[in-house]
Each structure stands twice: as C-alpha cells, then as structure tokens.
Amino acid sequence: MAKRVQRSLPSDRSVRNILDPVHIGPPILGIQYGQVVIGTLGKLLRRKTLIMAMIAAALVFGVIAVFAMPKHYTAEAFIREGLAASESATAAHAISGNRPVAFDASLLVETRSQLFQSHQLARQVVQDIGLERLRPIVGQSRLSSWWQREFYGATNAPAYQEEMAATKLLHGLSVKTEPRVYQIELSYSAKDPELAASITNAFVAEFLRTNSLQRLSGQRAAAQAALSEDLATLGDKHPKVQEARMRLASIDRLTKEELSKSPEDIEKLAGENITFAEASVIPSSPNPPLIIGFALVIGLAGGIGRALWLERNPQQEWLQKSEPTGGRSLALHPLLNFAGPFSANLRVTSRMRRRLMLRRRWLLRQNG
C-alpha cells in the first residue's frame, strides 16, 4: 500500500518539469550559464581600463579619419518623364496620321533613362564643359598615363582624351528611376560642388537635346512620307504638296536651331518637368556619425576580445608578473600594459632585464 502511494505521488523532477515545461531536466545548465556570464562580466570589469583605452584610441582614429578623408559634394537633378512622354507620343501619332497605341509610361521612362549610359551623350558633355575644367576629375597619375601610352599608343590625341573623359564621367554618374511617379533622378559627386552641378546639368541638357532631335527626326520622316505620297497622287503644283514641303523645311530649320543651342539655352527653355541641379554646400561624404560609430564598435569589440584573451592567457603578460606573495606588480609602465599582443615584441635593454632579475631574486629571498 505504501509503495502504491509513493508511485501515485509525483516525484520532485516531475514537479519541476510541470512548473517549468520549457527547461526540462535539472537546472544545472542554467546555473552554469549564469556563472559563465557573471564570470565574464567580472573579467571585463577587471579590464575596464584596457577596454576604455581601446575605445578612446578608436575614437581618436575615427576623428582623424573623418578629417583626413576628402570631401565630396553631390548634385542632383530630376526629370519627370510621364507627361512629356505621353505628349510626345500623341504629337507623333497626330503628324503621322496613325491611330494612337496604348503604352506603359513607366517602361518608356525606364527605356529613356538608359540614354544616360551612352558614350555619345557623355562625349557631348565633355565637349560642352571642356577637358581643362574636367581635369580634376579625369586627371591621371604618371603611372596610369605611362601604362595607357604603352598599351593604347598615342594618348595625346583629342579623340582619345575625350573618350577616356567620357568613360570616367559615366562611371561616376548615378541614374535612378521612380516608376510610380515617372521620374528620373540623376546625380553626380565631385570634390568641387560647382563642377558637380555643371556636369549633372550638362547631362540633363544633352538628354533633352537628344529627345528633341529624336522627336524632330520622327516628324521629318512622317512629313517626308506624306510629301512623297502627295507628289505621286497630286502632282508638284498642288497646294497640299507645297504645304508638305513647307512643313518639311520648318522641321529642318528646327533641327538646325536645336543643334546650335548651348546647354544654358536649353536650361532656360526647359519646362516645369525638369529640376536642374544646384551646387550644394553640405558634403555628401564622408559621413562623420557613421565613421565614428563604426570606429567605436571596432574599439569596443577589440577591447573586449583583448581583455578576454589576457584573462585566458595570463602567462603572456610578462610585463605584469606579480610577486609570489601577491604584493606589488612588476609592471614597468601603464602604456606598456596597453601594448597588448605587441608587448612581447618590445625589446627590453640589458640593464632593465638585469634589474628585473635582481628584483625577482630579492623577492624570492624575502619569501623563502
């Protein structure tokens, strides 16, 4: 009967498992984890001076890096293409006489944004601004110039220099599209804010010129086809033929005027859908909070790692050997204690070593 009562009563382990169904088993593992955490915190507290010193050193290096890194300024321009694309397509259909076709404006904006990656457009920008003004951006070192001269041949030709300058401008150009608002965002970064704004606006101006020339080219093709059809059916003297010739001559005149426009004229005639870049007074890089925060994280991690390494390898601290009775430390200097893993590589003079050996013998005699 007593055995049946004992079997019916729950054991201590089963009660503990019922009260804590997540951690089934004896609580020894949790206690060990707690002891490890407490022991680790104690080790870090004993080495708090080392950790704080490494954090301070990382902070100093971060501030130095912020002031040493060159400043760059970013100029941004915005092109809203949705309404302009719709109007240009409607105008082209009206001239050609074809029925309008439904299209996705976002795909058209994405396609037009690819025009900024054209070398021909970049070369035109180089010609507008000039190689002399672009020298701070496209300038090359002596080693790079020698290598290109040996590999490509004549590098002093204007065509070659314009091609290389256009390639560098394309590498620094950033083009983003916003399909929901049919917008193209263009940005360029340089050490000179005025030069960054000039390059960005030159790309926008050449983009607008290219779109206008493409639109005029389509209108001229439609007008030429209409003129050929009218000549075949109505004859040379018909008023409709004369009207078609006048329309064709007007398109040719507009094309010549568009080619003769300067980037400044294009900026003045641009509509409200274009927002040109302006010189910024606030540098876009470096980012001081990011760099200093990263340096502090590195210093904290390095300090914790160094402290734990010293706690696990106390024999490596040859500059901090204690006396056998737990007396004063034989540390030579606080800065040598901070030397970390490089302390073993420090060369101690023979006189200092002799003093340490004499001190150690004297302590052994006193204790023994």
Stockholm file with secondary structure:
# STOCKHOLM 1.0

chainA/1-368         MAKRVQRSLPSDRSVRNILDPVHIGPPILGIQYGQVVIGTLGKLLRRKTLIMAMIAAALVFGVIAVFAMPKHYTAEAFIREGLAASESATAAHAISGNRPVAFDASLLVETRSQLFQSHQLARQVVQDIGLERLRPIVGQSRLSSWWQREFYGATNAPAYQEEMAATKLLHGLSVKTEPRVYQIELSYSAKDPELAASITNAFVAEFLRTNSLQRLSGQRAAAQAALSEDLATLGDKHPKVQEARMRLASIDRLTKEELSKSPEDIEKLAGENITFAEASVIPSSPNPPLIIGFALVIGLAGGIGRALWLERNPQQEWLQKSEPTGGRSLALHPLLNFAGPFSANLRVTSRMRRRLMLRRRWLLRQNG
#=GR chainA/1-368 SS CHHHHHHHSCCHHHHHHHHCSSSCSCTHHHHHHHHHHHHHHHHHHHTHHHHHHHHHHHHHHHHHHHHHSCCBEEEEEEEECHHHHHHHHHHHHHHHTCCCCCCCHHHHHHHHHGGGGCHHHHHHHHHHHCTTTTHHHHCCCHHHHHHHHHHHSCCCSHHHHHHHHHHHHHHHEEEEEETTTTEEEEEEEESSHHHHHHHHHHHHHHHHHHHHHHHHHHHHHHHHHHHHHHHHHHCTTCHHHHHHHHHHHHHHHHHHHHHHCCHHHHHHHCCTTEECCCCCSSCCBCCHHHHHHHHHHHHHHHHHHHHHHHHHCGGGCGGGCBCTTSCCBCCCCHHHHTTGGGGGGCCCCHHHHHHHHHHHHHHHHHHC
#=GC SS_cons         CHHHHHHHSCCHHHHHHHHCSSSCSCTHHHHHHHHHHHHHHHHHHHTHHHHHHHHHHHHHHHHHHHHHSCCBEEEEEEEECHHHHHHHHHHHHHHHTCCCCCCCHHHHHHHHHGGGGCHHHHHHHHHHHCTTTTHHHHCCCHHHHHHHHHHHSCCCSHHHHHHHHHHHHHHHEEEEEETTTTEEEEEEEESSHHHHHHHHHHHHHHHHHHHHHHHHHHHHHHHHHHHHHHHHHHCTTCHHHHHHHHHHHHHHHHHHHHHHCCHHHHHHHCCTTEECCCCCSSCCBCCHHHHHHHHHHHHHHHHHHHHHHHHHCGGGCGGGCBCTTSCCBCCCCHHHHTTGGGGGGCCCCHHHHHHHHHHHHHHHHHHC
//
